[in-house]
Amino acid sequence: MKVRGYRIELGEVEAALRSHAGVQDAVVVVSESEGDKRLVGYVVSADGAEVNSAQLREWLQQRLPNYMVPSVFVPLAELPLTPNGKVDRKALPKPELDTVSDNFIAPRDTVEMELAQIWSEVLGVREVGVQDDFFDLGGHSMIATRMMYQIEQVFGRKIPLAALFESRTVEHLATLLREQTEAQFQSLVQIHSGSTDRTPLFLAHPSGGNILCYAEMARHMGSDQPIYGLQAQGLDKERTPHTTIKQMAAYYVDQLRTVQPEGPYFLAGWSMGGIVVFEMAQQLKAQGQEVAKLALIDAMAPAAGTLRSLSQPLQKAWSKFDKEAALRLITQFAQDIGLHLKNMPGWRDQLEALKPDQQLAWVVDEAKKYQILPPDMSEADTTHLFEVFRTNVHARQNYTGATYHGRVRLFIAEQRFLKSTEDPTTGWAKLVPEGLDYEAVPGDHYTMIRKPDARVLAKRLRIFLDQVS
């Protein structure tokens, strides 16, 4: 069903309602009044007590996107049934929609209105409420890049991508824009506050440098789990990017110790982020600190599958070998920003016919065509985005890891695991000779941290964090 432009699976809402301890049975329908569609939940109490709509709504909001929470709940002694035992939806009492408050809150001033229009455009959603969650509406890192670029064009203010973790609604972003001072870039970003009773989890960035790739996984880790992200220095164009993994790790260790001065530490990283936290763990142990949990998420071991780096500017690389390396680098960059080349017939022939600097321009043009990057994003901005990626790839390729003495959990993308014929750990078993465990999780390298596979990864990672060593 579609309600206010959102595609909603009614069965998913009903299942969430039935999972509440105080609900025996439930059915959800779409009710329409004067052209306005709303979700209505009919609820049979498990113990005969009166259903508390406010508490039920709050409980659902912790488990479902805001737009999937019914506007009104109607208590019933039992659900009406047809002669064959199915719910008789026509016999359900008509709710008094005009007397109930809706979850949707429209923009209340020009700032919220302009932001809602930007969200509507980049997310492809007809109507955006000021309390709708960016990630609930289908937002991800590349959509966020487009959105923040448009915000900068409209408001003349640059907001860091990672600000979306703390300001993930139109309401919160509007408050940020009204503040007099510019939002400052920080490598250490709080993704989820969680409970002070739990050890924080620190997630290191992949090659692209930003940490929004962890948004879907983080939201399924549990409301009590504190989570911090470490994003690459240089994303803001103000600071010089780190050029080695050891430099990055040393800086990030200093950053995490500002919020957690002493161990035990929980570290995790996807893709290149796995190599970063691996080195962070080495440095923390050298400082006499305990690393209780170290998780590598589909990270290739150092020197495994190495792509020779281009230490010189891309446009100068044109020897036979460097041409091949440049093509692989551009291909990785395209995948990193969300451009699925494998779905584009003839892409390799088109790229191979171009020089390296032209290859970047081709990828950027295609990304704009598919609305992955903003259509008016400047050449300077796209080049900077690529240079951060290239610098991180260069650092990854030149890192040689030392033997690690401790426990490590390696989560391998199922598609990679099924294709592996020799060493599914891609070389980590040699670097972690004593305490390496590994398991396969659904998806490929990229889908494993996106919907719907990210839920499984989050569950497995949470189990790993909760295990008593």
N, C-alpha and C positions, 0 to 999 in steps of 0.2 A: 504494500500500500504506500501511497505518497501523501504526506501531510506537510503542508507548507514547503514543498520542494524537497523534503527529505524522504528517502526510500526507507521504509520501516517494515521489519519482519515482525508481525504481530505475535507469532509463536515464541519469539525470543523474549518479548516483554512478558508474555504469559508465564513462560518458564521461570523468569526472574521473580515474578510475584509468587508463584507456587513454592519457590525455594525459601520464602520467608517462614519462620517457625510459626507465626500466628495466622498463616493463611492455609486453609484446607484445599481450596480450589479457586480458580480465577479464569476469567476470559476477558479479552481486550478487543474492543471494536473501535471503528472510526465513526464518530457522529458528526453530522453536518448541520449547521444552523446559519441561514442567510449567507451561504457560500463559504463559511468559515469552518474548516475541518479541525476536530480535536480528538485526541485519544481518550477513551473512557475505559476504566478498569472496573469490572464487576467482581467483587470479592466475597468469598464465603469464609467466615472466620473458622479457625481450627478448634477453638474452645468455646464458641458461642458468644464471646465477648465482643463489644462494639469495636469495629475497625477504626483505628486512629489514622486518619488520612494524612495528617502532617508527618507523623513518624514513618508511615509507609512510603511517602514521597521522598523523605530524606534518606531512607534506607535504599531506595531504588537509585537515587542520584549518585550513590557511591558505586553503583554497579553498571549503570547504563548511561549513555549520552543523555543530556538534558532533554533533547527533542523526542526521546523515546519514553519519557516518564509521562503517564497519563495526566491530563489536566484535572480530572475529577475521578473519585473512587465512589462506587455505589455498593453499599453493603447488602448482601442477600443471605437469606437463610439457607437457600440452595439454588443451584443453577437450573433453569427450566430446560427440560429435555424433550426431544422428539420421541415418537413411539419406538424408533430404533435405537434409542439411547444416546444420541448425539445432542450437543448443546443447541437449543432452539433460540438462535440469535434474534429472530423476529419477536420472540416473547419477552425479551429483556426490557425492563422498564426504561422509558425515555428519561435521560438525565436532564436536570435543569441547568443547562450550560450557562445561561445568562446570570446565574447567581453564584457561579464559582470563579475563582481566580485562575488565570492561565499561567503556565510557566514562562511563556514568551513575554519578554520585556523589550519593547521597541526603543530605538535610539531616542535620547531625551534632549540632546543639544546638537549643534552642528559638527562638533568633533566626533561624537559617537556616530552621527549619521554618515559622515564621510568615511570613517573607518568601516562601518557596516557595508557601505557600497563597495569598498575595496575588497573586503572579505567575500562578498557575494560574487564578485567578478572572478577572483582567483580560485575560489573553492567551487564555483559552479552551483551555488545554492541560491535559491530565489529570495529567501527571507532570512536574515541573520538577526538574532536577538543579542542584546548587549551582554548577556550572561552565558551565551553559547560558548562551548569550549572549542578552540581551534583544532585540536587533535581529534575530538569527537566528530567534527564535521568533515574529517578525511584529510586534514592538513598533515604535511610531512615536510622534510627539510627543503626540498626544491620549491614547493609551493610557498614555503616561508621566505625563501630568497626572493621570489617574485613579489610577495606581499610587502616585505620590508623595503624593497626598492621603490614600490609605488608609494608607500608611506613617506619615504624620503622626498619623492618628487612633489607630493601634495602638501606636506607640512614643512618641508625644509629641515627635517630633523632625522638624524641617522640613529637607529636603534639596533643594538647588537642582536643577532639571531637568537642567542641563548636567552635573551630577555623573555622569550615566549614561554619558558618553563615557569616563570613566576608571574607573567602577565599574559595569560593564555585566553583571555576574553576581551571583547571590545571595550568593556567597562574598565578593565585594568590597564589596557593599552592607552585608553583615553586619559586616564589619570597620569600615566607616565609621560604622555605628550604635553600635558598641561604644566608639568613641573618645569621650573626655570632652567635647571642644569641638564646638560646632555648626559644620557646614560653612558656610564664608563665601561669600557671593555675590561673583562676580567677572565683570566684563564680558568679559575675555579668557579664553578656555577652550581648553586644548589638546585637540583632537579626536584627533589621531594624532601620535605622536612622530616616526616616520619616521627618515630618515638625516640626519646633520649635513652631508652632502655636497650636499644639495639645498636650494634656497631655499624657505622656508616659504610656504604659501598661506594668506591671511587671508580668511575668509568673513564678510560682514556680514549681520545678521539682517533678515528681512522685517518686515512691519507688525505681526505678532503679538509680535515682540520676542525670541522664543527661537530657538535654532539647531539644535534637534533635527531640523528639516526636512532638514538636510544629511547626516543619518546614513547613509542608503542610498548617496548619491552618494560620500561620503567613503570608505566602506569598499571602493569599487571604483577608487579613484584610484591604487592601488599601495601596497605595504607600506613603500616607501622615501620616500613623499611626506609631509613634515611639514605638518600642517594645524591652524590655529587658527580658532576662531569668536569673533565679537564679538556679545554679546547685550545687549539694551537695559537701560539703567539704569532702575530702578523696578520691575522684575519681582519684586524681593524685598520690596516695600512699604516698604523702609527709606529708599531714596533717591528724590529727585525726578526724574522722567523728563525727558530733554532735550526741548525743545519745537521745536527747529529742526534741520534737517539739518546746518547748519554747526556747531552745538554738538556734535552727535553725532560728526561727522567729526573735529573737533578733539580730542575726548576719546579716540576710538578710535585716532587717530594717536599720541597720547601713550602709549596702552596697548601698541600693537604695537611701538613703539620700545623698550619695556622688554625685549623678547625679541630684537628685531632692530634695533639702533641705527642702522644705515646700510643704504641700498639696495644693489642693486636689489630692488624689492618686487613681489610677486605678489598681486593683489587680485581678488576675485570676489564677486558678490552676486546672489541671486535675487530677483525682484520688487522691492520697495522697497529691498532690500539692494543692488541695482545702482545706485540713485541715491546711496546712502550711500558706496559705494566710489568712485563717480565724483567726489564731492566730496572724499573722502579723497585721491584721486590729485591733484586740483587743489592741495590744501594741502601735500602732500608735495613736489610739484614747486616750489611757492612757497618751500619750505624748502631748495631746492637738491638734493633727493633724486631718484633715478631710479626711475620706475615702469616696470618692464620688461614686466609683463603685467597688463592690465586686462580682465577678462571680465564682461560684463553678461548675466545669465541671464533672459531673457524679462522684462526691465524696461522699463516704459513711460517714454519720455523726459519730462523735466519739462514741465508744462503740456500734455502730450498726454493726451487723455481725462480731463481734470481733473474731479474730483467736488468741488463746492463744500463746504468744510469747515464743520462746526458748532462754532464757537468757544465757544458757550455749552453748559451741561449739556444732555444729550440730552432730558430730560423737558420742557425749556422750549421746544423747537423745534417750532412748530406752525403757522407760516405756510405758505402753499401751497407755496412753493419749498422751504422747509426740511423740510416733510413728505416731499417727494420725495427730498431729499438724505439725510434720516434713513433712509428705506427702503433706499437704495443702500448706506449705511454699514452697516446691520444685515445686509444681504445679503452684503456683503464679509466681515463678521465671521463669519457662519455658515459661509461657504466656508473661511475661514482656520482655523476650529477643526475642520473636517472634516464639517460637516453639509451633505449634498448636496441642496439645495433642489429642484433640477431633477428629482429622483427622487420628489418629494412632490407629488402632484396637489393643485391648489388652494392652494398655499402663498402665492402673491402675494395672492389675494383675502383670505386670512386675515390676512396682515400689514397690508394696506391698511385693513382695518377697525379696526385698533388704533392707539392713540396711540404715539409713539416709545418712551416708557418701557415700555409694554406689549409692544411689539415685541421688545425685549430679553428680557423675561421669557418670551415665547413661544419664542424661539430657544433659550434656556437649557433650558426644559422639554423641547423636542424633542431637544436634545442629550443630556439625561439619559435620555430614553426610549430612545434608540438607543445608550446606554452610551458616548457620546463624552465626556461629563463625568460625574464621580462623582454618584450619585443624592442623596447627602447634602451635596454641596458648597454652602456657605453663599451667601446673596445678596451678602454683602460680598466674598467671593472672586470670584464671577462678575462682579460690577460692576467690581472691580479689573482683572480680565483684559480686560474690554471697554475700560476707560479707558486702559490701556497701548496697546491697539490704536488707539483713537480719537486719542490724542495723537500716535502715529506717523503715522497717516494725515493728520492736520492738518499735521504738519511736512512730509510729502511734498508735499502740495498747495500749500504756500506757498513751495516751493523753486524758484528760478529758476537754472538752470545756466548757467555761462559757457562760452565756446568752449574746447574742450580740444585742445591741440596734442600729439598722440601717437597711438600705435597702440591700438586698442580692438577686441576681438572680441565681437560680439553673438550670443548663442545664442537663437534664436527657436523657441518651441513650434510644431511642425509644423502643428497645427490652426489656430493664429493665422496662420501664414505662408500657408497655402492659402487663407484667407479674405481676405487683404489684397489690395486692388485698386489702391491707389495707392503708399503708402510703407510697405513691410514693416518698416522700421526705427523706425516710430512717432515720427519726429522726431529720432532720434539723428544722422542724417546731417547735419543742420544744425549740431548742437553739436560734431560731430567731422568737420570738412570734409575733413581730409587723410588720416586713417588708419583709417577704419572698415571692418572686414570683418564679414560676418554669414553665418550658416548655420542651417538648420533642423534641429531634433532631434526625435525621436518624442515624441508625447504632446500634451496641452494644458498650460495654465499650471500646473496642480497635479500632473498625473500625471507630468510630465517629471522630477520629482525623487523619484518613488516607484518601487517595483518595478512592472514590470521595466524601465521606460524609463530609470531613473536610471543603469543600467549603461552605456547608450549615451552619455548625457550625460557621465558620468565619463571614459569613453574619449576622447571628443572634447576635453574640457577638458584631460586629460593630454597629448594630442597637442599642443594649443595651448601648454601650459607648456614642452614639450620642444623646440618649434620655435626655431631660432636666428634671431634678428631680423636 
